[in-house]
Amino acid sequence: MRFSALGLDRYGCFTGRRLDFDPRARLTVIVGANEAGKSTALAAVADALFGIEERSRFSFLHDYKSMRLSAEVAGGDGRTLAFARLKRRAATLVDPASDAPLADDCLAPFLGAHDRRAFLEIYGLDQARLREGGRKLLAGGGDLADTLLAAAPGLGRIAALRDRLRDGAAQIFNPDRRNANAAFYRALDRRTKAQRLIRDTELRVEDARALREGADSAAKARAAAVAAEIEAALALSRAQTLVLAARELRTIDGELAARTALGPLPEVPAGFVARARKALADLAPAQEAMARAGSEEAAAREALAAIAVDDAILALAEAVEALEDERAAVEKELKSLPNRRTEATEARAKLERIAKGLDLPDVDALRARMPGPPLFARAERLAGRLAAAATRTETLEGERAKLAQQRRKAEEARAGLGHVADPTPVRRRLDALDGAEERERALVTLDRKLAAGQAALTERTVRLGLAIAGPDALATLALPAPAAAEAALRGVRASQEALSRQNEILSQLSEQLALTEARHAALTAGRPAPTESVIAAARRSRDDLWAALRPVAMGERAASDTDRDAALRLEPAIAAADRLADERQTETQRLAELAQIELKIAETKAQIEATRQRAAEATAQAEASAAAWQALWAASGVTLPADETALAVLREAAAILTARDALGQEAAACEVQREAVRFERAEIDRLRLDLGLPALGAAPTRMADLREVVADLERRFGQARAQDHAFALLDRQAADIAERTDALSAEIAALSAEAADLFPHLAIRPGASHAEARAALDLWRETPALDEALGTAEHRIAGIERDEAAFAARVEELLQRAGETPAGEDMFAAARRLRARLDQARQARTKADAATDMLAKRQEAMAAATAGLARAQAAMAAIFAATNIDDAEVLGPLLDRLDQAAAIDARLAEARARLAGQCDGRSEDDVRAAIAGQDAEMLARAVAEAKAAHDLARAARDRAIEADTEARTAKEAMEQREGAAAAAQEAQDAVAEIAQAVERFTRDHVAARLLSAAMDRYRAQHQSPIVERASRLFGMLTCGRWNGIGIDYDQDPPHLATLRDGRLHAVDALSEGTADQLFLALRIAAIEEHARRAAPLPFIADDILVSFDEARTESGLQALAELGALTQVIVFTHHEHVATSAERVLADAASIIRL
């Protein structure tokens, strides 16, 4: 698909802009300076094909509803389509002429299976992605599979995905190195810790019961100790309260005695003393204020009478102020009058100079003939057109001379080239042999690799230690499958481990039985323990003796000698049976332990017997597993021990056989490649003969001299075509100059006729040159301003003189109204004098107003002082009446005694309040009764005794709390140890996490391996055509500094390498710029390969030549033009030199669009 046109109707900064693409051009360069809209046009390509994005950043000029793009596209089968793209959610494609909706899939035949993302990844390349590709080439060291995928259209992220999966698998489990941060090892550590915790948290029932009972006893003891301490604290508090209460009672008694000593006092209300003292203090100031107010009022009356006010001038205040403002303005204008007269004189002089320059008699004639704006504008345009015509005449003369010089140079250059044939057939033959040199070198490398591989396989086979000469003999052995061997080895190991485990358990049980029997012997050493069996035996002996003697005791038979002996033994037997019963009551603990040990001995013997049976079964299983292992190897005639060595031999044998098969396939491919190289060498010899070069003979293939000869032919042919193009261009330029000369002559004649009609109106002679007309117009341009300045100056002079006369008349009128007679004095001085008189009158009025206000304030103060004295006298009268006295001197001591009594009453109230607070609300009489008969010493002794008792109780409480804390701590530690179930659950969770980690590791590891295999397969399928094409492009892009690229098969995996002088160089030896060019060569080759399998879309390149110098820029444009033979190539750039280089190198094959 190709663009025929792209319309930026309303998009970004564009309105109604259309880009037309030349269908004959192999390369289209779109040039735009900064902010010219290059980025907008670049984004418009994808938006036109796939829809304007939901949140577009190009709506800053046109809103979403008005955004519109249009395009005309042509398919490879000749079909065309014109459409417009709108910014909306549905029916975004419409007919550009009628706006009728188009089908949503109307672009499908042109786009194929490509969406926006595929289009941008496959057919889009900008500077950032080019630099990123170059950096990846350098960072990867040239790994062939990674390089081909990075340059492949749409597959650049495969290697990154593989690396991400590989890293993810390594973070879960790394079989080569244990990592504590790996998920698998973390879960494994959790399981180990949980199992250890299960072993550590086992408890005995007796220990738990003892700890709980001890904790309960300690808690009860603590509660009792706390209660005793509280009771002792209460007793101490009561004793201390009595001591404090005795002190407060003594204070109360002292205050009561002081109150009695004051004698009888009158009953007065609260605050009476303060009011009385205030009345005494306020009386004297009130009397003084009364006297002061009377003197101030008299002084204010005298000040008001001394002020005189000029009311006559105050009545004319507004007129005097207006006259003062007018005086300042008139004086200012009179000062500027000389300047105005000077301006008028200067303006008239300048107008006289202009009139003389235009050959007019005087200023009046000049002002009479002054042209209007339309006439002057018409003359201005005519003068400008005359000047432009003169300039174009000079330009045409220069172009004509330059064209003649260029034609002479072109003819000389074309004559030097002579006859040049079209090199296209030779180029096709050379292109068909592209990569032959690399294929021959690869064949030699492959031969060496096959020989080295065969030797390595033989050496690996010998190292197996199976007495086999080589891999072919190894292939005839009937070795067991590795999976079957691993299963058999697991069986052998499992049976051996089971046997070892049973033997270890048996050893542990035997040791445990010996220890238990030793403890049993220790407990039964000395006198026999009073166990049930021992007591039962003693009682049976006693009962047997009594049964023998009972008939004798009952008189049932006569006594015998044996009865006498039995009677002697009966008493010790009875005593022994009773003693054992008594001992059983006192040795309960030893008996319990002895019973437990006997039970444990029995259980251990049973476990030993069961373990011996399991050990016998494990021995049989181990013998069967060993026999199965031997039977597995019987067919091969090889005998190996059942260990990892045998598995390693099988794995190495399988790897050797796999490598043997791969080596055989490579050998077959080598023969096919050898035949192709032999054919290509014959074709190269024929081409060398046609080009006049010697045959290769036995020398290795060398394509550089062929490329040089063909390149020289193409260069000369291109120069000849360029010269022919130049001649045609010169002819077109000569015709254009002649046409423009005729048009200019006609234009000059028309201008001369217009000047003959127009110039006389402006006092310009009809045949005047454009410079003379321009000078006259410049004089006329000055005239309006000078005429206006002259009129303005004359008008202002007359106005100033009128204002002066009017001002003098108003001054004379005001003097008469103010009672003054004009005496021929200066009117400005008279106006100032009137203003001074007005100011003095205003000051007198202000003083009189202030004096009036002051008199009113003094009168108000006099009234206030009179009222204050009356209030003070009334207050004193009330005080005298309340105390039944009428002498102010007697009042002072009485008030002092009342103050003392009030202070004593306050202290009494405070003491009684403290006593009530200390005694918890008990009355004063109750407290006195409780203390009665006890002095201070007795009360202090009671406090000391209560404090000693409280200290003892508190110490006992602290000991009980400490014991309780220790018991509870031990109990909590025991309860925390009861975590076997939680630890078991933790172990199960860890096992589940291990399973999940294994699952995730398997998924990521297998996915990474599959991607690696896919990358290797892609490399094997595409390396030949892409590398061969990229090799020629790389040599072209570097201007021959590098011969091309090849494949270094000595690396594992194979690596991409660059060629210079027949030698391979690693890609990390390239500079960053050259690495960019290598990536561009690979990308172009990959797109060409992709375009041969699917209908291509236009290739869009954005400023990818920024880091190229001038020579390599031209080579890059040639490489892109070759891609243009398969699909449309559009290059966006900010740089004008890129467009210039394209025109120079590609001529008609390049199309330039400037924004």
Secondary structure as GFF3:
##gff-version 3
##sequence-region A 1 1155
A	DSSP	beta_strand	2	11	.	.	.	ID=ss1
A	DSSP	beta_strand	14	20	.	.	.	ID=ss2
A	DSSP	beta_strand	27	31	.	.	.	ID=ss3
A	DSSP	alpha_helix	38	50	.	.	.	ID=ss4
A	DSSP	three_ten_helix	64	66	.	.	.	ID=ss5
A	DSSP	beta_strand	68	74	.	.	.	ID=ss6
A	DSSP	beta_strand	80	86	.	.	.	ID=ss7
A	DSSP	beta_strand	93	94	.	.	.	ID=ss8
A	DSSP	alpha_helix	108	111	.	.	.	ID=ss9
A	DSSP	alpha_helix	116	123	.	.	.	ID=ss10
A	DSSP	beta_strand	124	126	.	.	.	ID=ss11
A	DSSP	alpha_helix	127	140	.	.	.	ID=ss12
A	DSSP	alpha_helix	144	151	.	.	.	ID=ss13
A	DSSP	alpha_helix	158	172	.	.	.	ID=ss14
A	DSSP	alpha_helix	183	200	.	.	.	ID=ss15
A	DSSP	alpha_helix	205	261	.	.	.	ID=ss16
A	DSSP	alpha_helix	272	305	.	.	.	ID=ss17
A	DSSP	alpha_helix	311	315	.	.	.	ID=ss18
A	DSSP	alpha_helix	317	357	.	.	.	ID=ss19
A	DSSP	alpha_helix	363	368	.	.	.	ID=ss20
A	DSSP	alpha_helix	373	417	.	.	.	ID=ss21
A	DSSP	alpha_helix	424	432	.	.	.	ID=ss22
A	DSSP	alpha_helix	436	463	.	.	.	ID=ss23
A	DSSP	alpha_helix	471	476	.	.	.	ID=ss24
A	DSSP	alpha_helix	482	524	.	.	.	ID=ss25
A	DSSP	alpha_helix	532	553	.	.	.	ID=ss26
A	DSSP	alpha_helix	561	586	.	.	.	ID=ss27
A	DSSP	alpha_helix	588	634	.	.	.	ID=ss28
A	DSSP	alpha_helix	644	690	.	.	.	ID=ss29
A	DSSP	alpha_helix	704	758	.	.	.	ID=ss30
A	DSSP	three_ten_helix	759	762	.	.	.	ID=ss31
A	DSSP	alpha_helix	770	817	.	.	.	ID=ss32
A	DSSP	alpha_helix	827	883	.	.	.	ID=ss33
A	DSSP	alpha_helix	888	918	.	.	.	ID=ss34
A	DSSP	alpha_helix	924	931	.	.	.	ID=ss35
A	DSSP	alpha_helix	936	977	.	.	.	ID=ss36
A	DSSP	alpha_helix	980	1037	.	.	.	ID=ss37
A	DSSP	beta_strand	1044	1048	.	.	.	ID=ss38
A	DSSP	beta_strand	1055	1060	.	.	.	ID=ss39
A	DSSP	beta_strand	1063	1066	.	.	.	ID=ss40
A	DSSP	three_ten_helix	1067	1069	.	.	.	ID=ss41
A	DSSP	alpha_helix	1072	1091	.	.	.	ID=ss42
A	DSSP	beta_strand	1099	1102	.	.	.	ID=ss43
A	DSSP	alpha_helix	1110	1123	.	.	.	ID=ss44
A	DSSP	beta_strand	1129	1133	.	.	.	ID=ss45
A	DSSP	alpha_helix	1136	1146	.	.	.	ID=ss46
A	DSSP	three_ten_helix	1147	1149	.	.	.	ID=ss47
A	DSSP	beta_strand	1150	1154	.	.	.	ID=ss48
###
